[in-house]
């Protein structure tokens, strides 16, 4: 069976002026070429030393006339896999990506999780659309693998590919594995496409990773304290944030939870660096 979007080793069964026809096997006794599933490899792609009966490893895709065609060139992505591809054009139907073949790969608007622009590299998966054509998608969840080698408190790097209200920020760990920064975790101003460094907070039974963009509490307190001090100095030594401030106000101003905020200002207070009022903190 000829498989769209995959590399296959096929046999040369027929030579013509404009190329060679490939099939899974040579015709059996009594088998007609008309009964065989064949695909054309254009003449400019045929290596000189190959002839009828030889086999070639090729990739199958569709040409501009929607015909199945073979190429000996190596694509940058294959069916069901994930890769970083460069946007070469944005048009009225979507974006076109360079995937190493003559015909650029379409990323439809409906498969984009954010607007993309020419020249940038984006993380996509390759799938077959309803019209039986190859296309790219930025909705990576079904294509990511389960991580096997990560454990709690390991450090991980990845790419944010989608934000979902009430769920969290979806991250492709190592651009390959399923990970998420849960909604309960602060994630600041990250957006789809951002690369992040994270800490594994849990490995679920199904192998998916829960992540945090923050360090362990005893380490993070110092970093949070430095962030608060920097903002205090920037705002003239005083901030309208305190014990009575809402979690939303604190998260918007500092990108941290109320608990993290209270731990950090508590440490600064013990060091006699700040003064704390119910609705305000200020430098000593």
Buried (B, 14 or more C-beta within 10 A) or exposed (E): EBEBBBBBEBBBBBBEEEBBBBBBEEBEEEEEEEEBEBBBBBEEBBEEEBEEEEBBEBBBBBBEEEEBBBBBEEBBBBBEBBBBBBBBEBEEEBBBBBBBBEBBBBBEEEBBBEEBEEEEBBBBBBBEBEEEBBBBBBBBBEBBEEBEEBEEEBEBEBBBBBBEEEEBBBBBBBBBBBBBBBBEBBBEEBEBBBEBEBBBBBBEEEEBBBBBBBBEEEEBBEBBBEBBBEBBEEEEEBBEBBEEBEEEBBBEBBBBBBEBBBBBBBBBBEEEBBBBEEEBBBBE
